[in-house]
Amino acid sequence: MAAPPRPDPAAGSCPLPISSYPTVQMAHGGGGRLSRQLIEGMLVPALANEQLARLHDGALLDAGGTQLAFTTDSYVVRPLFFPGGDIGSMAVHGTVNDLAMCGARPLALSCGLILEEGLDLAVLDRVIASLGAAARAVGVPVATGDTKVVDRGKGDGIYINTAGIGLVHPRARIDPRRARPGDVVLLSGPIAEHGVAILSVREGLEFESPIESDSAPLDGLVGALLERFGEAVHVLRDPTRGGVASALHEIAGQAGAGIRLEETAIPVREAVRGACELLGLDPLYVANEGRLLAIVERAAAEEALELLRADPRGAGAARIGEVIADDEARVTLRNSIGGLRVVDLLSGEQLPRIC
């Protein structure tokens, strides 16, 4: 039997789940199975060190007895402006949130700009103004940066790289390997809003109810959790690329345990659910930019949920599942009639270029 044809590498859609490619595919940056293969099969072995091997949202560094978190991220979202945010504010929120998922309060950010020749300076001014306003709202300085310009047609307008350094909370012991059977999985609010908001602008779609990105900083929410519950908070993760499903797959694999979700408990706004059904998307795999997953000890779960709901950024928080014993480290979902299905890891992102 002839081998199935490979997808055109120049095509914009994510490829079928073939296990090996001779060239980089869009799905390699989507947070799914091919992303994991690229990171674990090529990048981690070549750059091997203790901090990188943890595959967390950032590295934890000891600086003379002070624990710091260090992270970096790049933003290539298309379009640059979308309902509820833009590439500038999202660059700040995403980096601050990666520090927060390490249990750290942001101290300083860097900003690297890659600009395409011909970019309207009014657009650049708008992006940078938004980035600055977001940083000031968090209370973190953009302390250093760099600017490069690439040839016309080579940069999609503007790409942004941000790095951040933060001070780890003294009571934080955040590590995906700490998730253990009996722990409870909390989600800070409705999912899939960011990805659907991006798609609505990109494709010129209009829905009956407006859908906006959830892009927001989560450092205050995390700080309150750690101050109150400390080591009872075992894992934190912001489900960006690949959504809730991919984030939980990563945690389950590192913890060597399963995670069971309750479908009816997962918050999805009706407008978003309807849009996903119309477009054939599963909200579990759609990116978020202002939501967090917290895996906490069962004894602290109800109080932690109340704390999340008391904050406007966690008002829609819900208890969505638990960690269970499972040697295969599977993520499963129980539906409304009690049936179970495995929540598999997608090859790539359902929606490319959304963060």
C-alpha positions in Angstrom: 0.0 0.0 0.0 1.3 3.4 -0.9 2.2 5.8 1.9 -0.3 8.6 2.5 0.7 11.9 0.9 2.3 14.4 3.2 0.6 17.8 3.6 2.0 20.7 1.8 4.5 22.4 4.2 3.4 25.8 2.9 -0.2 25.3 3.7 -1.6 27.2 6.6 -3.6 24.4 8.2 -2.2 22.0 10.8 -1.2 18.6 9.3 -2.6 15.2 9.9 -1.1 13.4 12.8 1.9 11.8 11.0 4.6 11.0 13.6 7.6 12.3 11.7 8.2 15.2 9.3 11.4 16.4 7.6 10.4 20.1 7.9 8.8 22.3 10.6 5.0 22.3 10.5 2.6 24.8 11.9 1.5 22.1 14.4 5.0 22.1 15.9 4.1 25.4 17.5 0.6 24.4 18.5 1.1 23.0 22.0 0.0 19.5 21.0 1.7 16.2 20.2 4.1 17.5 17.6 5.1 20.3 19.9 6.0 17.8 22.6 7.9 15.7 20.1 10.0 18.7 19.0 10.7 19.9 22.5 11.4 16.5 24.1 13.0 14.9 21.1 15.3 17.7 19.9 15.4 20.8 22.1 15.7 19.3 25.6 18.4 16.8 24.7 20.5 19.4 22.9 20.2 21.9 25.8 20.1 19.4 28.7 20.1 20.9 32.2 18.1 20.5 35.4 16.0 23.6 35.0 14.9 22.9 31.4 14.2 19.3 32.1 11.3 20.3 34.4 9.4 21.6 31.3 7.5 24.1 33.5 6.3 27.6 32.5 9.6 29.0 33.8 12.9 28.1 35.5 13.5 28.4 39.2 16.9 29.9 40.0 18.7 30.3 43.3 20.4 33.7 43.7 22.3 33.6 47.0 19.4 32.1 48.9 16.7 34.1 47.1 14.6 32.0 44.7 13.8 33.6 41.4 11.7 32.5 38.5 12.8 33.2 34.9 10.7 32.8 31.8 10.5 33.9 28.1 7.8 33.8 25.5 7.2 35.0 21.9 4.0 36.4 20.5 3.1 36.0 16.8 -0.7 36.4 17.0 -2.7 37.3 13.9 -4.5 39.7 13.8 -2.5 42.2 16.0 -5.7 43.6 17.5 -8.7 41.5 18.6 -11.8 41.9 20.9 -10.5 42.2 24.5 -6.8 42.8 23.7 -3.9 43.0 21.3 -0.4 41.6 20.9 1.1 44.3 23.2 -1.0 43.7 26.3 -1.0 40.0 25.7 2.8 39.9 25.7 2.8 41.4 29.2 -0.1 39.3 30.5 1.4 36.0 29.1 4.8 36.6 30.6 3.5 37.8 33.9 1.2 34.7 34.0 4.1 32.3 33.3 6.0 33.7 36.3 2.8 33.4 38.3 2.5 29.7 37.4 5.9 29.3 39.0 4.6 31.0 42.2 6.4 34.2 41.5 5.6 37.9 41.6 7.0 39.8 38.6 10.0 42.0 39.1 11.0 43.1 35.6 10.3 42.3 31.9 12.3 42.6 28.7 10.8 43.4 25.4 12.2 42.3 22.0 10.5 43.7 18.9 10.9 42.2 15.4 9.3 44.7 13.0 8.5 44.2 9.3 9.7 46.9 6.9 6.6 48.9 5.9 4.8 48.6 9.2 2.6 51.6 9.8 4.2 53.6 12.7 0.7 54.4 14.0 0.1 50.7 14.4 3.4 50.2 16.3 2.6 53.2 18.5 -0.7 51.7 19.4 0.8 48.3 20.2 3.6 49.8 22.4 1.2 52.1 24.2 -1.0 49.1 25.1 2.1 47.1 26.2 3.2 49.9 28.4 -0.3 50.4 29.9 -0.5 46.7 30.7 2.9 46.7 32.4 2.0 49.7 34.5 -1.3 48.1 35.5 0.6 45.1 36.8 3.2 47.3 38.4 6.2 45.7 36.6 8.8 47.7 34.6 9.9 46.9 31.1 13.5 47.2 32.1 15.4 46.3 28.9 14.7 45.5 25.3 15.8 45.2 21.7 14.5 46.1 18.2 15.2 44.4 14.9 13.7 45.1 11.4 13.2 42.4 8.8 12.5 42.6 5.0 9.1 43.5 3.8 6.9 40.4 3.6 9.0 38.5 6.2 7.6 39.5 9.5 3.8 39.7 9.5 3.9 43.2 10.9 5.3 42.7 14.3 6.5 39.9 16.5 7.2 40.4 20.2 9.4 38.4 22.6 9.2 39.1 26.3 11.2 37.6 29.1 10.4 38.1 32.8 12.1 37.6 36.1 10.1 37.3 39.3 10.5 36.6 43.1 9.1 33.3 44.2 6.6 33.3 47.1 8.3 31.9 50.2 5.4 29.4 50.6 5.4 28.2 47.0 6.3 24.7 46.1 4.8 24.5 42.6 5.8 21.5 40.6 3.7 19.3 38.3 5.4 16.2 39.8 3.6 17.1 43.1 0.1 16.3 41.7 -1.0 13.1 43.4 -4.2 11.0 43.6 -6.9 12.7 45.6 -5.9 16.2 44.6 -8.6 18.4 43.2 -8.4 20.3 39.8 -9.7 23.9 39.9 -10.2 26.1 36.9 -10.4 29.9 37.4 -13.2 30.6 34.8 -14.8 29.9 31.5 -12.6 28.5 28.8 -11.9 29.0 25.0 -12.8 32.7 24.9 -9.4 33.9 23.6 -9.2 31.5 20.7 -12.7 32.1 19.6 -12.3 35.9 19.8 -9.2 35.7 17.6 -11.0 33.5 15.1 -14.0 35.8 14.9 -11.8 38.7 13.8 -9.5 36.6 11.5 -12.4 35.1 9.6 -14.8 38.0 9.8 -17.3 36.1 11.8 -20.1 37.8 13.8 -21.9 36.0 16.6 -25.2 37.0 18.3 -23.3 37.7 21.6 -19.9 39.4 21.5 -17.0 37.2 22.4 -13.9 38.8 23.9 -10.5 37.4 24.8 -9.9 36.6 28.5 -6.4 38.1 28.3 -5.5 39.3 31.8 -2.7 39.1 34.4 -3.1 36.4 37.1 -0.3 37.3 39.5 -2.7 38.8 42.1 -4.9 35.7 42.0 -2.0 33.4 42.4 -0.5 35.5 45.2 -3.7 35.3 47.2 -3.8 31.5 46.7 -0.2 31.0 47.9 -0.6 33.4 50.8 -3.6 31.5 52.1 -2.8 27.9 51.2 1.0 27.7 50.6 2.3 24.2 49.9 -1.3 22.9 49.6 -1.2 24.3 46.1 0.7 21.6 44.3 0.5 22.7 40.6 -0.4 25.9 38.7 -0.7 26.1 34.9 -2.2 28.6 32.5 -3.8 26.7 29.6 -2.7 28.7 26.6 -1.7 26.9 23.5 -3.5 23.6 23.2 -6.0 24.7 25.9 -7.0 22.9 29.1 -6.6 19.4 27.6 -3.0 19.9 26.5 -2.0 21.5 29.8 -3.5 18.6 31.8 -1.8 16.1 29.6 1.6 17.7 30.4 0.8 17.6 34.1 -0.4 14.0 34.1 2.7 12.9 32.3 5.1 14.6 34.6 3.2 13.4 37.7 2.8 9.9 36.5 -0.9 9.9 37.5 -4.3 10.3 35.7 -6.7 13.2 35.7 -10.4 12.7 35.5 -12.6 15.6 34.4 -16.3 16.1 34.8 -17.7 17.5 31.6 -20.7 19.2 33.2 -18.4 21.1 35.6 -16.2 22.7 33.0 -17.4 26.3 32.5 -18.0 27.4 28.9 -20.1 30.5 28.1 -23.1 29.7 25.9 -21.9 32.0 23.1 -18.5 30.3 23.1 -20.0 26.9 23.2 -22.3 27.7 20.3 -19.4 29.2 18.3 -17.3 26.1 18.9 -20.1 23.8 17.8 -20.7 25.8 14.7 -17.0 25.8 13.8 -16.3 22.2 14.8 -14.0 23.1 17.7 -13.6 21.4 21.1 -13.4 24.1 23.8 -11.0 21.9 25.8 -8.3 22.4 23.2 -8.8 26.1 22.5 -6.3 28.6 23.9 -6.9 30.8 26.9 -4.9 33.9 28.0 -6.4 34.7 31.4 -7.3 31.4 33.0 -5.4 29.2 35.4 -5.6 25.6 36.5 -4.8 24.9 40.1 -4.2 21.4 41.5 -4.6 21.5 45.3 -4.9 19.2 48.2 -8.5 18.0 48.7 -8.7 19.4 52.2 -8.0 22.9 50.8 -10.1 22.7 47.6 -13.4 24.2 48.7 -11.8 27.2 50.5 -9.5 27.7 47.5 -12.5 27.7 45.2 -14.2 30.3 47.3 -11.0 32.5 47.3 -10.8 32.3 43.5 -14.5 33.2 43.1 -14.0 36.3 45.4 -11.7 37.8 42.8 -13.2 39.3 39.6 -10.7 37.3 37.6 -11.8 34.1 39.2 -15.5 34.8 39.5 -16.4 31.9 37.2 -14.1 29.4 38.9 -15.1 25.8 39.2 -14.0 22.4 40.5 -13.6 20.4 37.3 -12.0 17.1 38.3 -9.4 15.2 40.3 -6.1 13.4 40.1 -6.5 9.7 40.1 -4.1 6.7 40.2 -3.3 5.7 36.6 0.0 4.1 35.5 -0.8 5.3 31.9 -1.2 8.9 33.0 -4.3 9.4 31.0 -6.7 12.4 31.0 -10.3 11.2 30.9 -13.6 12.9 30.8 -16.9 11.8 32.3 -19.9 13.0 30.4 -23.4 14.0 31.6 -24.7 10.4 31.4 -21.7 8.8 33.2 -19.7 7.6 30.1 -15.9 8.0 30.0 -13.7 9.0 27.1 -10.0 9.5 26.9 -9.1 13.1 26.2 -6.3 12.6 23.7 -3.5 15.0 22.9 -4.0 16.7 19.5 -1.3 16.6 16.8 -1.3 20.4 16.8 -3.4 23.5 17.5 -7.0 23.7 16.2 -6.4 27.4 15.6 -2.8 28.4 14.6 -1.2 31.7 15.3 -3.4 32.8 18.2 -0.8 33.7 20.8 
